[in-house]
């Protein structure tokens, strides 16, 4: 045996890569993140990209946020309590949740690193691997990503764009519940469809969960973005369901504090909150500066929300009417959040969205949109749909939709 031959097995072993987990392979990539490199490249080349792809509003955070951060004096930045700074939990209770008629105490509230961690802690607490969670389709993509991380199956109850994504009858939920079902997860108002569930809808879902002894998890991060005159109805207001309901919350959208990464969990179920507290202790604490900013945000006057709501109604009205004026495009009227799902006259919305970033320009400008297929579990649904976030001022939306319309013409005439 020669010198190289004697060392060949060891050399081959060193080149072998260790396997990553099956879980890591199964978790889907985000459609937004898949397209980001193309957007980044376009912007590096000097192209202006109108971002209709992500819910990052352009409205200023309340002045009280900036004051709180400027006034925060510290010698070194310490850990907070794992459950969050007491003053923040107290402020959320007294200045927010009680105003919404929620019967909570400070011990029912835990501060998290944004709504994403709140949701992850909740799924990890209420489900075992192999359990199921019912969602309403289309649904926020990260629901599936988080469920995959904990070996939980997501079971979708479909709603359809042709029926403006209205909630189906309770029979649709009865058809999918199994002995493995542990929870129902809703988003109200809904990302991505902009649906707003009525009090009657919420009570119907609450009754379903009570009959089947399920947790009802409600993602209410868009609660301030409601465009009807009816009072908002939270799952936390359902009488007799206190042990089943879990509120997932965030200040990211409400105060335009996406980068602060502060969310919350609220529940009257002591076993749930005690278990989540243990998970919170393992990650030490939420971002302290984000918590300080949120304490300031809770001092914002009601007029702040009133002006934001008026602005979004204006943007919503313009976005929906303009989209429906484009040949071949349909977008239902939305009543909450700041998104809409639109069907386009294309077969593959992801290919079109990529092409807009790589090949199409008007005066050095283009548009980024989110393919909607990843918001569905039902095979083949949503391939020709996109989610559009109307988070820009109307003059900017006008330019963006003009580019979108011209892009559709050019794409379909290639």
C-alpha positions as CSV (number, residue, x, y, z in Angstrom):
1,X,0.0,0.0,0.0
2,X,1.4,3.4,-1.0
3,X,1.6,6.5,1.2
4,X,-1.6,8.2,-0.3
5,X,-3.5,5.0,-0.3
6,X,-2.9,4.4,3.4
7,X,-4.3,7.9,4.2
8,X,-7.2,7.8,1.8
9,X,-10.0,6.5,4.1
10,X,-9.2,9.2,6.7
11,X,-9.2,11.8,4.0
12,X,-12.6,10.7,2.7
13,X,-14.0,10.7,6.2
14,X,-12.9,14.3,6.7
15,X,-14.8,15.4,3.6
16,X,-18.0,13.8,4.7
17,X,-20.5,16.3,6.0
18,X,-22.6,15.6,9.1
19,X,-26.4,15.4,8.4
20,X,-28.7,18.1,9.6
21,X,-32.0,17.2,11.3
22,X,-35.1,16.1,9.5
23,X,-36.8,19.0,11.2
24,X,-34.4,21.5,9.7
25,X,-35.1,20.1,6.3
26,X,-38.8,20.1,6.7
27,X,-39.2,23.7,7.9
28,X,-40.1,25.6,4.7
29,X,-38.2,28.7,3.5
30,X,-40.1,32.0,3.4
31,X,-41.2,33.2,-0.1
32,X,-40.3,36.7,1.0
33,X,-36.8,35.6,2.0
34,X,-36.3,33.6,-1.2
35,X,-37.0,36.8,-3.3
36,X,-34.9,39.1,-1.0
37,X,-31.6,38.5,-2.8
38,X,-33.1,39.7,-6.1
39,X,-34.5,42.8,-4.4
40,X,-31.2,43.4,-2.7
41,X,-29.4,43.1,-6.0
42,X,-31.8,45.5,-7.7
43,X,-31.3,48.1,-5.0
44,X,-27.5,47.8,-5.1
45,X,-27.8,48.5,-8.9
46,X,-29.6,51.8,-8.0
47,X,-33.2,50.5,-8.7
48,X,-35.9,51.8,-6.5
49,X,-38.0,48.9,-5.2
50,X,-41.5,49.6,-3.9
51,X,-41.9,47.1,-1.1
52,X,-45.4,45.8,-1.1
53,X,-44.1,42.5,0.1
54,X,-43.8,42.9,3.9
55,X,-45.8,44.4,6.7
56,X,-43.4,47.1,7.7
57,X,-45.4,50.3,7.9
58,X,-43.9,53.8,7.1
59,X,-45.9,55.6,9.8
60,X,-43.9,57.2,12.7
61,X,-43.9,55.5,16.1
62,X,-45.5,57.6,18.8
63,X,-43.3,60.4,20.2
64,X,-43.7,58.9,23.6
65,X,-41.6,55.9,22.5
66,X,-38.7,58.2,21.5
67,X,-39.0,60.1,24.8
68,X,-38.9,56.8,26.8
69,X,-35.7,55.6,25.1
70,X,-34.0,59.0,25.3
71,X,-34.8,59.2,29.0
72,X,-33.7,55.7,29.9
73,X,-30.5,56.1,32.0
74,X,-28.4,53.1,32.8
75,X,-24.8,52.3,33.8
76,X,-25.0,48.8,32.3
77,X,-27.8,47.0,30.6
78,X,-29.1,44.3,33.0
79,X,-31.4,41.3,32.4
80,X,-35.0,42.0,33.2
81,X,-37.3,39.5,34.8
82,X,-37.8,36.5,32.5
83,X,-41.5,37.4,32.4
84,X,-40.7,41.0,31.5
85,X,-40.3,44.3,33.3
86,X,-43.0,44.6,36.0
87,X,-43.8,48.1,35.0
88,X,-44.4,47.0,31.4
89,X,-46.7,44.2,32.4
90,X,-48.6,46.5,34.7
91,X,-48.9,49.2,32.0
92,X,-50.2,46.6,29.4
93,X,-52.8,45.4,31.9
94,X,-54.0,48.8,33.1
95,X,-53.7,50.9,30.0
96,X,-54.5,48.4,27.4
97,X,-56.1,45.0,28.3
98,X,-58.5,46.4,30.9
99,X,-59.6,49.0,28.4
100,X,-60.5,46.1,26.1
101,X,-62.6,44.5,28.8
102,X,-60.2,41.6,29.4
103,X,-60.4,40.2,32.9
104,X,-56.7,39.7,33.5
105,X,-54.1,40.1,36.3
106,X,-50.4,40.8,36.0
107,X,-49.7,37.1,36.6
108,X,-51.6,36.2,33.5
109,X,-49.3,38.2,31.2
110,X,-45.8,37.3,30.1
111,X,-43.6,39.5,27.8
112,X,-41.9,37.7,24.9
113,X,-39.4,38.4,22.2
114,X,-42.1,39.6,19.7
115,X,-45.2,37.7,18.7
116,X,-43.2,35.0,17.1
117,X,-41.7,33.8,20.4
118,X,-45.2,34.1,22.0
119,X,-46.6,31.8,19.4
120,X,-43.6,29.4,19.6
121,X,-43.9,29.2,23.4
122,X,-47.6,28.5,23.1
123,X,-47.4,25.8,20.5
124,X,-44.5,24.1,22.5
125,X,-46.7,24.3,25.7
126,X,-50.0,23.0,24.4
127,X,-48.9,20.4,21.9
128,X,-46.8,17.2,21.8
129,X,-45.1,15.9,18.6
130,X,-47.7,14.4,16.4
131,X,-50.6,16.6,17.7
132,X,-52.6,18.8,15.3
133,X,-53.5,22.5,15.2
134,X,-56.4,23.7,13.1
135,X,-55.8,26.9,11.1
136,X,-57.9,28.9,8.7
137,X,-56.5,29.0,5.2
138,X,-54.8,31.2,3.9
139,X,-52.7,31.7,7.1
140,X,-49.5,33.4,8.2
141,X,-46.6,31.3,6.9
142,X,-44.8,31.2,10.2
143,X,-47.6,29.3,11.8
144,X,-46.5,26.3,9.7
145,X,-42.8,27.0,10.3
146,X,-43.2,27.1,14.0
147,X,-45.5,24.0,14.1
148,X,-42.8,22.1,12.1
149,X,-40.2,22.9,14.7
150,X,-42.2,21.1,17.3
151,X,-43.4,18.2,15.2
152,X,-47.0,19.5,15.1
153,X,-49.3,19.0,12.1
154,X,-51.2,22.0,10.7
155,X,-54.7,21.1,9.5
156,X,-56.2,23.8,7.2
157,X,-59.9,24.8,6.9
158,X,-60.0,26.4,3.5
159,X,-61.5,29.8,2.7
160,X,-61.5,31.0,-0.9
161,X,-60.9,34.2,-2.7
162,X,-64.1,33.8,-4.8
163,X,-66.1,34.0,-1.5
164,X,-63.9,36.9,-0.2
165,X,-62.3,34.5,2.3
166,X,-65.4,34.4,4.5
167,X,-65.4,32.0,7.4
168,X,-67.1,28.7,6.4
169,X,-69.8,27.0,8.5
170,X,-68.9,25.0,11.6
171,X,-69.3,21.8,9.6
172,X,-65.9,22.6,7.9
173,X,-64.2,22.5,11.3
174,X,-66.1,19.4,12.5
175,X,-64.8,17.6,9.4
176,X,-61.1,18.0,10.3
177,X,-61.1,17.6,14.1
178,X,-59.5,14.3,15.3
179,X,-58.4,12.8,18.6
180,X,-55.0,14.4,17.9
181,X,-56.3,17.9,17.6
182,X,-55.1,20.1,20.5
183,X,-55.8,23.6,19.4
184,X,-57.3,26.0,16.9
185,X,-55.1,29.0,15.9
186,X,-56.7,32.1,14.4
187,X,-55.4,35.5,13.4
188,X,-57.9,38.4,13.8
189,X,-57.7,40.6,11.9
190,X,-56.1,38.1,9.5
191,X,-52.7,38.1,7.9
192,X,-52.6,37.6,4.9
193,X,-56.3,38.0,3.7
194,X,-57.3,41.1,5.7
195,X,-60.4,39.3,7.0
196,X,-62.0,40.6,10.2
197,X,-64.0,38.0,12.3
198,X,-67.2,39.2,13.9
199,X,-68.3,38.6,17.4
200,X,-70.6,35.9,16.1
201,X,-67.7,34.3,14.3
202,X,-65.5,34.3,17.4
203,X,-68.3,32.9,19.6
204,X,-68.9,30.1,17.0
205,X,-65.2,29.1,17.1
206,X,-65.2,29.4,20.9
207,X,-68.2,27.0,21.1
208,X,-66.5,24.6,18.8
209,X,-63.3,24.6,20.9
210,X,-65.2,24.2,24.1
211,X,-67.2,21.2,22.8
212,X,-64.0,19.5,21.7
213,X,-61.9,20.6,24.7
214,X,-59.4,22.5,22.5
215,X,-57.2,25.5,23.1
216,X,-58.2,28.6,21.2
217,X,-55.1,30.5,20.3
218,X,-55.7,34.0,19.0
219,X,-53.0,36.1,17.2
220,X,-54.3,39.6,17.7
221,X,-51.3,41.7,16.7
222,X,-53.4,43.7,14.1
223,X,-56.2,44.5,16.6
224,X,-55.9,48.2,16.1
225,X,-56.3,47.9,12.4
226,X,-60.0,47.4,12.1
227,X,-62.1,49.2,9.5
228,X,-65.7,48.7,10.6
229,X,-67.7,50.5,13.2
230,X,-68.4,47.3,15.1
231,X,-66.5,46.9,18.4
232,X,-63.5,44.5,18.2
233,X,-64.3,41.2,19.9
234,X,-61.4,39.2,21.3
235,X,-61.4,35.5,22.2
236,X,-60.4,36.8,25.7
237,X,-64.0,38.2,26.0
238,X,-65.7,34.8,25.4
239,X,-67.6,33.9,28.6
240,X,-66.8,30.5,30.1
241,X,-63.8,29.8,27.9
242,X,-61.1,31.3,30.2
243,X,-59.1,28.0,30.6
244,X,-59.0,27.4,26.8
245,X,-58.1,30.8,25.4
246,X,-54.5,32.1,24.9
247,X,-53.8,35.5,23.5
248,X,-50.7,36.1,21.3
249,X,-49.8,39.8,21.0
250,X,-47.2,42.1,19.7
251,X,-46.4,45.9,19.6
252,X,-44.6,45.6,16.2
253,X,-47.5,46.7,14.1
254,X,-49.6,48.6,16.6
255,X,-46.9,51.2,17.3
256,X,-44.7,50.5,14.3
257,X,-42.0,49.0,16.6
258,X,-41.1,46.0,14.4
259,X,-37.4,46.2,15.4
260,X,-38.1,46.4,19.1
261,X,-39.1,42.7,19.1
262,X,-41.6,42.8,22.0
263,X,-44.7,40.7,22.2
264,X,-46.8,39.1,24.9
265,X,-48.8,36.1,26.0
266,X,-51.9,36.4,28.1
267,X,-54.0,33.6,29.5
268,X,-56.1,32.7,32.5
269,X,-54.9,29.1,32.3
270,X,-52.4,28.9,35.2
271,X,-50.8,25.6,33.9
272,X,-50.1,27.2,30.5
273,X,-48.6,30.4,31.9
274,X,-46.5,28.4,34.4
275,X,-45.1,26.2,31.7
276,X,-44.4,29.1,29.4
277,X,-42.6,30.9,32.2
278,X,-40.1,28.0,32.3
279,X,-39.4,28.3,28.6
280,X,-39.0,32.1,29.1
281,X,-36.5,31.5,31.9
282,X,-34.4,29.3,29.5
283,X,-34.0,32.3,27.1
284,X,-33.3,34.6,30.1
285,X,-35.3,37.8,29.1
286,X,-36.9,39.7,26.3
287,X,-34.9,42.7,24.8
288,X,-34.7,45.3,27.6
289,X,-34.5,48.4,25.3
290,X,-37.5,47.1,23.4
291,X,-39.4,46.8,26.7
292,X,-38.4,50.4,27.6
293,X,-39.7,51.6,24.2
294,X,-42.9,49.7,24.7
295,X,-43.5,51.3,28.1
296,X,-43.3,54.6,26.3
297,X,-45.6,53.4,23.5
298,X,-48.3,52.6,26.0
299,X,-48.4,56.3,26.9
300,X,-49.5,57.2,23.4
301,X,-52.7,59.1,23.2
302,X,-55.9,57.6,21.6
303,X,-55.5,60.2,18.9
304,X,-52.5,58.4,17.6
305,X,-54.5,55.3,16.8
306,X,-57.4,57.3,15.4
307,X,-55.1,59.1,12.9
308,X,-53.4,55.8,12.0
309,X,-56.7,54.1,11.4
310,X,-57.9,57.0,9.1
311,X,-54.7,56.7,7.1
312,X,-55.0,53.0,6.6
313,X,-58.6,53.2,5.5
314,X,-57.5,55.7,2.9
315,X,-54.7,53.4,1.8
316,X,-57.0,50.3,1.8
317,X,-59.7,52.0,-0.3
318,X,-57.1,53.1,-2.8
319,X,-55.4,49.8,-3.0
320,X,-58.5,47.6,-3.4
321,X,-60.1,49.9,-6.0
322,X,-56.9,50.2,-8.0
323,X,-56.1,46.5,-8.0
324,X,-59.6,45.7,-9.2
325,X,-59.2,48.2,-12.0
326,X,-56.2,46.3,-13.5
327,X,-57.4,43.8,-16.1
328,X,-57.5,40.2,-14.8
329,X,-56.8,41.1,-11.2
330,X,-59.2,40.5,-8.3
331,X,-58.8,41.5,-4.7
332,X,-61.6,41.2,-2.1
333,X,-62.5,44.2,0.2
334,X,-60.5,43.9,3.4
335,X,-61.7,44.9,6.9
336,X,-58.6,44.6,9.0
337,X,-54.8,44.5,9.1
338,X,-53.0,46.1,6.1
339,X,-52.8,43.2,3.6
340,X,-54.9,41.8,0.8
341,X,-54.6,38.7,-1.3
342,X,-55.0,39.4,-5.0
343,X,-55.4,36.9,-7.9
344,X,-53.3,37.8,-10.9
345,X,-53.6,36.8,-14.6
346,X,-50.5,34.6,-14.4
347,X,-50.0,30.9,-13.8
348,X,-47.0,31.2,-11.4
349,X,-47.0,34.3,-9.2
350,X,-43.6,33.5,-7.7
351,X,-42.0,33.5,-11.1
352,X,-43.7,36.8,-11.9
353,X,-42.6,38.3,-8.6
354,X,-39.0,37.3,-9.3
355,X,-39.2,38.5,-12.9
356,X,-40.4,41.9,-11.7
357,X,-37.2,42.2,-9.6
358,X,-34.8,40.9,-12.2
359,X,-36.1,42.0,-15.6
360,X,-38.8,44.7,-15.3
361,X,-38.2,48.4,-14.7
362,X,-40.0,51.7,-15.4
363,X,-37.8,54.7,-15.1
364,X,-35.4,52.7,-12.8
365,X,-38.2,51.5,-10.5
366,X,-39.9,48.2,-9.8
367,X,-42.2,46.5,-7.3
368,X,-41.7,43.6,-4.8
369,X,-44.8,41.5,-3.9
370,X,-45.2,38.2,-2.0
371,X,-46.3,35.0,-3.7
372,X,-49.3,33.6,-1.8
373,X,-48.8,29.9,-2.3
374,X,-46.9,29.6,0.9
375,X,-50.0,30.8,2.8
376,X,-51.8,27.7,1.9
377,X,-51.5,24.0,2.8
378,X,-54.0,22.8,0.2
379,X,-52.0,21.6,-2.8
380,X,-52.1,23.8,-5.9
381,X,-54.0,26.6,-4.3
382,X,-52.7,30.2,-4.4
383,X,-50.2,29.7,-7.3
384,X,-51.6,32.7,-9.1
385,X,-52.1,34.8,-6.0
386,X,-50.0,37.4,-4.2
387,X,-50.2,39.1,-0.9
388,X,-49.9,42.9,-1.1
389,X,-49.1,45.0,1.9
390,X,-50.6,48.5,1.5
391,X,-48.1,50.1,3.9
392,X,-47.0,53.0,1.7
393,X,-48.6,56.4,1.3
394,X,-51.2,56.7,-1.5
395,X,-48.9,58.6,-3.9
396,X,-46.3,55.8,-3.5
397,X,-49.0,53.2,-3.9
398,X,-50.2,54.9,-7.1
399,X,-46.7,54.6,-8.6
400,X,-46.3,51.0,-7.4
401,X,-49.6,49.8,-8.8
402,X,-48.8,51.5,-12.2
403,X,-45.6,49.5,-12.3
404,X,-47.4,46.4,-11.4
405,X,-50.0,46.8,-14.1
406,X,-47.4,47.5,-16.8
407,X,-45.4,44.6,-15.5
408,X,-48.3,42.2,-15.9
409,X,-48.8,43.4,-19.5
410,X,-45.1,42.9,-20.3
411,X,-44.8,39.5,-18.6
412,X,-47.8,38.1,-20.4
413,X,-46.7,39.4,-23.8
414,X,-43.2,37.8,-23.7
